[in-house]
Amino acid sequence: MTSRPWLRWLGLVAAALLAACTSVSAPPAMPDDAAVNKPAAHGAFMDEHHANVAQEPVPNDWWHLYDSRALDELVQQALAANTDLRVAAANLQKAQAALDLAGAAQEPTTSLSANTGFARRSAQEELHPGKPLPSKWVYGAGFGVSYQLDLFGQIQRSFDAAEADVGAATGARDAVRVTVVAETTRAYLEMCSAGREILIARSQVDLQAQSTGLTRRLATNGRASSVDVARSSAQEEQIRATIPTLLAQKRVAWIRLAALTGKAPQELPRQLEDCVQEPLLGKPLPVGDGASLLKRRPDIRRAEFEALSAGDRIGVAKADLYPKVALGASIASVGTLEHAFRDDSFKFSLGPLITWEFPDRTRAHARIHTAEAEREAALARFDGVVLSALKETESALEVYARDQERWATLQAARTQAQQAAQDTQRLYESGRIGYLAVLDALRTLATVEQSVAAAQTRVAADQVSLFLALGGGWGDVAQRS
């Protein structure tokens, strides 16, 4: 028995393997009752009142649907220089480096050492008391290699968790990309909408100023009263008072565009300020269905990968319950310099090494319970993200549909107000009614014009909100191998 020490090693390894009667495996990817698995989450969005949307796939570069060269250039600048995207890209690089580190654990490790020095060993230590040992130049040189056997899947689970972390970081980057594209588009549309509303307001001010001037002349000739003049002047100033607010909105949108594209406000092309009409969609807005939404939204992908990573880390924690077995080999030469690398200076070792925290494994169980709790939290977050995505999309669709209806109704009201103003003016010119009726008709038309302009601005903002909820604006989907 003593002549075959390798049999003892085999016995120890066998005992360790028998002690770990079950291997560590990852838990199921997603529970059957997860929100993402519910049939209702994969169906078509409600469409009985969505005449302005189409059940077509959402393009990744959805901003091209506006057919605006200026907007295309702004989005490309934002994607290239936005600071939030740079942070997200750095976080992704960090996750990829962690994956490389986890992958390195699957490879053998090597070591190389060399040293020399003038030394003397202790005679007492060497069991030669009474006479000091001589002082000499000594050296040491060695090479070692070791490889941990992944008997219980800890290394593989660690690698899988790191791989899922890369997927989560990719999803986080793509989510930032979606937001940057949407906010850049929103800022540009708001700037152009404000420019359009400023033109309308100034046109209304000019029209009302003409009315005020005419009223003053009529009052001078006794055909209108001072009350008519005051009312017309008040209406003129009321319309004029909306212009500073619109100018501020346009300037704020300009500043936001600069920040989103990584520039100072002074660096943006000045011709952008000349935009007085936001680009419009030439066809119904494509929205796809629930199934495509769940695959497309990067925040859902991120939450899914985070749940997968949390599940893998349970396996990492469970593997601590079992022995760790590593195979190692080393060769070295140690001795005095004058006898360097002689046969009697060489030594070597070859064999397995077993480490095991036993019998005190309380800490291992505590780490397992922690990992299990973290997975439950990750699954809950994943369900929440899925439900939130569906809620945001359905809500954006509802708001967009109702604002479209409101815009159409106001456009019809504007047509009627214009006709009423024209008819009232003709009646006044024929002497059949007083000028007060003309003022009322013009006041109504001005109010409706402003309402139409504001409704059009709101519809443009709704489109961006809907695209943001749909999660378009990125192309690379992280896939788990």
ZILINTA-V111428 format. One record per residue. N is the residue number from 0. RES is the residue in three letters. SS is DSSP state (a for helix, b for strand, c for the rest). OMEGA is omega in degrees with one decimal (* if undefined). Layout:
# ZILINTA-V111428
n = [N/N]
res = [RES/RES]
ss = [SS/SS]
omega = [OMEGA/OMEGA]
This chain:
# ZILINTA-V111428
n = [0/1/2/3/4/5/6/7/8/9/10/11/12/13/14/15/16/17/18/19/20/21/22/23/24/25/26/27/28/29/30/31/32/33/34/35/36/37/38/39/40/41/42/43/44/45/46/47/48/49/50/51/52/53/54/55/56/57/58/59/60/61/62/63/64/65/66/67/68/69/70/71/72/73/74/75/76/77/78/79/80/81/82/83/84/85/86/87/88/89/90/91/92/93/94/95/96/97/98/99/100/101/102/103/104/105/106/107/108/109/110/111/112/113/114/115/116/117/118/119/120/121/122/123/124/125/126/127/128/129/130/131/132/133/134/135/136/137/138/139/140/141/142/143/144/145/146/147/148/149/150/151/152/153/154/155/156/157/158/159/160/161/162/163/164/165/166/167/168/169/170/171/172/173/174/175/176/177/178/179/180/181/182/183/184/185/186/187/188/189/190/191/192/193/194/195/196/197/198/199/200/201/202/203/204/205/206/207/208/209/210/211/212/213/214/215/216/217/218/219/220/221/222/223/224/225/226/227/228/229/230/231/232/233/234/235/236/237/238/239/240/241/242/243/244/245/246/247/248/249/250/251/252/253/254/255/256/257/258/259/260/261/262/263/264/265/266/267/268/269/270/271/272/273/274/275/276/277/278/279/280/281/282/283/284/285/286/287/288/289/290/291/292/293/294/295/296/297/298/299/300/301/302/303/304/305/306/307/308/309/310/311/312/313/314/315/316/317/318/319/320/321/322/323/324/325/326/327/328/329/330/331/332/333/334/335/336/337/338/339/340/341/342/343/344/345/346/347/348/349/350/351/352/353/354/355/356/357/358/359/360/361/362/363/364/365/366/367/368/369/370/371/372/373/374/375/376/377/378/379/380/381/382/383/384/385/386/387/388/389/390/391/392/393/394/395/396/397/398/399/400/401/402/403/404/405/406/407/408/409/410/411/412/413/414/415/416/417/418/419/420/421/422/423/424/425/426/427/428/429/430/431/432/433/434/435/436/437/438/439/440/441/442/443/444/445/446/447/448/449/450/451/452/453/454/455/456/457/458/459/460/461/462/463/464/465/466/467/468/469/470/471/472/473/474/475/476/477/478/479/480]
res = [MET/THR/SER/ARG/PRO/TRP/LEU/ARG/TRP/LEU/GLY/LEU/VAL/ALA/ALA/ALA/LEU/LEU/ALA/ALA/CYS/THR/SER/VAL/SER/ALA/PRO/PRO/ALA/MET/PRO/ASP/ASP/ALA/ALA/VAL/ASN/LYS/PRO/ALA/ALA/HIS/GLY/ALA/PHE/MET/ASP/GLU/HIS/HIS/ALA/ASN/VAL/ALA/GLN/GLU/PRO/VAL/PRO/ASN/ASP/TRP/TRP/HIS/LEU/TYR/ASP/SER/ARG/ALA/LEU/ASP/GLU/LEU/VAL/GLN/GLN/ALA/LEU/ALA/ALA/ASN/THR/ASP/LEU/ARG/VAL/ALA/ALA/ALA/ASN/LEU/GLN/LYS/ALA/GLN/ALA/ALA/LEU/ASP/LEU/ALA/GLY/ALA/ALA/GLN/GLU/PRO/THR/THR/SER/LEU/SER/ALA/ASN/THR/GLY/PHE/ALA/ARG/ARG/SER/ALA/GLN/GLU/GLU/LEU/HIS/PRO/GLY/LYS/PRO/LEU/PRO/SER/LYS/TRP/VAL/TYR/GLY/ALA/GLY/PHE/GLY/VAL/SER/TYR/GLN/LEU/ASP/LEU/PHE/GLY/GLN/ILE/GLN/ARG/SER/PHE/ASP/ALA/ALA/GLU/ALA/ASP/VAL/GLY/ALA/ALA/THR/GLY/ALA/ARG/ASP/ALA/VAL/ARG/VAL/THR/VAL/VAL/ALA/GLU/THR/THR/ARG/ALA/TYR/LEU/GLU/MET/CYS/SER/ALA/GLY/ARG/GLU/ILE/LEU/ILE/ALA/ARG/SER/GLN/VAL/ASP/LEU/GLN/ALA/GLN/SER/THR/GLY/LEU/THR/ARG/ARG/LEU/ALA/THR/ASN/GLY/ARG/ALA/SER/SER/VAL/ASP/VAL/ALA/ARG/SER/SER/ALA/GLN/GLU/GLU/GLN/ILE/ARG/ALA/THR/ILE/PRO/THR/LEU/LEU/ALA/GLN/LYS/ARG/VAL/ALA/TRP/ILE/ARG/LEU/ALA/ALA/LEU/THR/GLY/LYS/ALA/PRO/GLN/GLU/LEU/PRO/ARG/GLN/LEU/GLU/ASP/CYS/VAL/GLN/GLU/PRO/LEU/LEU/GLY/LYS/PRO/LEU/PRO/VAL/GLY/ASP/GLY/ALA/SER/LEU/LEU/LYS/ARG/ARG/PRO/ASP/ILE/ARG/ARG/ALA/GLU/PHE/GLU/ALA/LEU/SER/ALA/GLY/ASP/ARG/ILE/GLY/VAL/ALA/LYS/ALA/ASP/LEU/TYR/PRO/LYS/VAL/ALA/LEU/GLY/ALA/SER/ILE/ALA/SER/VAL/GLY/THR/LEU/GLU/HIS/ALA/PHE/ARG/ASP/ASP/SER/PHE/LYS/PHE/SER/LEU/GLY/PRO/LEU/ILE/THR/TRP/GLU/PHE/PRO/ASP/ARG/THR/ARG/ALA/HIS/ALA/ARG/ILE/HIS/THR/ALA/GLU/ALA/GLU/ARG/GLU/ALA/ALA/LEU/ALA/ARG/PHE/ASP/GLY/VAL/VAL/LEU/SER/ALA/LEU/LYS/GLU/THR/GLU/SER/ALA/LEU/GLU/VAL/TYR/ALA/ARG/ASP/GLN/GLU/ARG/TRP/ALA/THR/LEU/GLN/ALA/ALA/ARG/THR/GLN/ALA/GLN/GLN/ALA/ALA/GLN/ASP/THR/GLN/ARG/LEU/TYR/GLU/SER/GLY/ARG/ILE/GLY/TYR/LEU/ALA/VAL/LEU/ASP/ALA/LEU/ARG/THR/LEU/ALA/THR/VAL/GLU/GLN/SER/VAL/ALA/ALA/ALA/GLN/THR/ARG/VAL/ALA/ALA/ASP/GLN/VAL/SER/LEU/PHE/LEU/ALA/LEU/GLY/GLY/GLY/TRP/GLY/ASP/VAL/ALA/GLN/ARG/SER]
ss = [c/c/c/c/a/a/a/a/a/a/a/a/a/a/a/a/a/a/a/c/c/c/c/c/c/c/c/c/c/c/c/c/c/c/a/a/a/c/a/a/a/a/c/c/c/c/c/c/c/c/c/c/b/b/c/c/c/c/c/c/c/a/a/a/a/a/c/c/a/a/a/a/a/a/a/a/a/a/a/a/a/c/a/a/a/a/a/a/a/a/a/a/a/a/a/a/a/a/a/a/a/a/a/a/c/c/c/c/b/b/b/b/b/b/b/b/b/b/b/c/c/c/c/c/c/c/c/c/c/c/c/c/c/c/c/b/b/b/b/b/b/b/b/b/b/b/b/b/b/c/c/c/c/a/a/a/a/a/a/a/a/a/a/a/a/a/a/a/a/a/a/a/a/a/a/a/a/a/a/a/a/a/a/a/a/a/a/a/a/a/a/a/a/a/a/a/a/a/a/a/a/a/a/a/a/a/a/a/a/a/a/a/a/a/a/a/a/a/a/a/c/c/c/c/c/a/a/a/a/a/a/a/a/a/a/a/a/a/a/a/a/a/a/a/a/a/a/a/a/a/a/a/a/a/a/a/a/a/a/a/c/c/c/c/a/a/a/c/c/a/a/a/a/a/c/c/c/c/c/c/c/c/c/c/b/b/c/c/c/a/a/a/a/a/a/a/c/a/a/a/a/a/a/a/a/a/a/a/a/a/a/a/a/a/a/a/a/a/a/a/a/c/c/b/b/b/b/b/b/b/b/b/b/b/b/b/a/a/a/c/c/c/a/a/a/b/b/b/b/b/b/b/b/b/b/c/c/c/c/c/c/a/a/a/a/a/a/a/a/a/a/a/a/a/a/a/a/a/a/a/a/a/a/a/a/a/a/a/a/a/a/a/a/a/a/a/a/a/a/a/a/a/a/a/a/a/a/a/a/a/a/a/a/a/a/a/a/a/a/a/a/a/a/a/a/a/a/a/a/c/c/c/c/c/a/a/a/a/a/a/a/a/a/a/a/a/a/a/a/a/a/a/a/a/a/a/a/a/a/a/a/a/a/a/a/a/a/a/a/a/c/c/c/c/c/c/c/c/c/c/c]
omega = [-178.8/-179.8/-179.5/-177.7/-179.4/176.1/178.3/177.6/178.0/179.7/179.1/179.2/179.6/179.0/178.7/179.8/179.1/180.0/176.9/-171.8/178.0/177.5/179.9/178.4/179.3/176.0/177.6/-176.0/-178.9/176.6/-179.5/-177.3/177.4/-177.4/-177.7/-178.5/-178.0/-178.5/-177.1/-179.0/-175.0/-175.4/178.1/175.3/-178.8/-171.0/-176.7/179.8/-176.6/-179.6/-175.7/175.5/-179.2/177.9/179.1/179.5/177.8/179.3/177.9/179.7/-172.4/-178.7/175.8/178.7/178.6/177.6/-179.7/-179.8/180.0/179.4/178.4/-178.8/179.5/179.3/178.8/177.1/179.3/179.8/-178.4/-169.2/-176.4/-175.6/178.3/177.8/177.6/176.8/-179.9/178.1/177.7/177.3/176.9/176.8/178.1/178.8/178.3/176.1/176.8/176.3/177.2/179.0/177.6/177.9/179.9/179.0/177.7/-178.8/175.4/175.9/-178.6/177.5/178.6/-177.2/175.3/179.5/175.0/-179.2/176.2/-171.3/173.4/179.2/177.1/177.4/177.7/-180.0/-178.4/178.2/173.1/-175.8/174.3/-177.2/-179.3/175.0/-179.0/175.1/-176.6/169.9/-179.1/-179.5/173.1/177.9/-177.9/178.2/-179.4/176.5/179.2/-178.9/179.8/177.0/-178.8/-174.3/-173.3/169.5/-177.2/-179.3/179.6/178.5/177.1/177.9/179.0/178.9/178.4/177.7/176.6/176.6/175.9/176.9/178.6/178.6/176.4/176.7/178.1/177.8/-179.0/177.2/175.9/178.5/178.4/-178.3/-179.2/179.1/-177.6/-178.2/175.4/177.6/-179.5/-178.4/180.0/179.2/179.9/178.1/179.4/178.5/177.5/176.5/178.2/-179.3/176.8/177.6/180.0/-178.9/179.2/176.4/178.2/177.3/178.9/179.4/-179.4/177.3/176.1/178.7/179.1/178.4/178.4/179.8/178.2/179.5/177.4/178.4/178.1/-179.1/177.0/-179.3/176.6/-177.4/176.5/177.1/177.8/178.4/-179.1/179.7/-179.9/178.3/179.1/178.0/178.7/-179.1/178.0/177.7/-179.0/-177.3/178.5/-174.2/178.9/178.6/178.7/177.2/177.6/178.7/179.7/-179.2/178.9/177.1/177.4/179.9/177.9/177.6/179.8/-179.1/-178.6/-179.2/176.4/-178.1/166.8/-177.8/-178.2/-175.9/178.9/177.3/-175.5/-178.5/177.2/-179.2/-178.3/-178.1/-179.6/176.5/179.5/177.7/-177.1/175.8/-178.8/-179.3/178.8/-175.7/180.0/-176.5/-179.5/179.0/-177.0/-178.7/179.5/177.8/-178.3/177.9/-170.7/-173.3/-177.3/178.2/174.4/176.9/-179.8/-179.3/178.4/179.5/177.5/176.6/177.8/178.7/179.1/177.0/178.8/-177.6/171.2/177.3/177.3/-179.5/-178.8/-178.9/177.6/176.8/-171.4/-178.6/171.3/-176.6/178.1/173.7/-177.3/175.8/178.4/174.7/-176.0/174.2/-176.2/177.5/178.0/-175.4/-177.7/177.3/-174.1/173.0/170.5/-177.4/-175.8/178.4/-176.1/172.8/178.6/174.2/-179.7/178.3/-179.9/175.0/-178.2/172.8/-175.4/174.5/-176.8/2.8/-177.1/-178.5/-179.1/-179.1/178.2/178.1/178.6/178.3/177.5/-179.6/177.7/179.7/178.9/178.6/178.4/177.5/178.1/178.1/179.4/177.6/178.6/177.4/179.4/176.7/-179.5/179.2/179.0/-179.5/178.8/178.9/178.4/179.6/-178.6/-178.2/179.5/179.5/179.2/177.0/-178.9/-179.2/-179.9/-179.6/-177.0/178.0/173.9/178.1/-179.9/179.3/179.3/179.1/179.8/176.6/175.7/178.2/178.9/177.9/179.6/179.6/176.9/179.4/179.4/179.6/178.7/-179.7/-179.7/179.2/178.7/177.9/178.8/-179.4/177.6/177.5/-176.2/177.9/177.8/-176.4/178.3/177.9/177.5/178.8/178.9/-179.9/178.8/178.0/178.3/-179.6/179.8/179.6/-179.8/178.5/179.3/178.9/177.7/179.9/179.7/179.2/177.8/176.8/-179.5/178.2/177.6/178.1/178.4/179.5/179.1/178.7/179.3/176.6/178.5/178.3/-180.0/174.5/177.1/176.5/175.8/-173.1/-174.4/177.7/178.6/-179.0/177.5/-178.6/*]
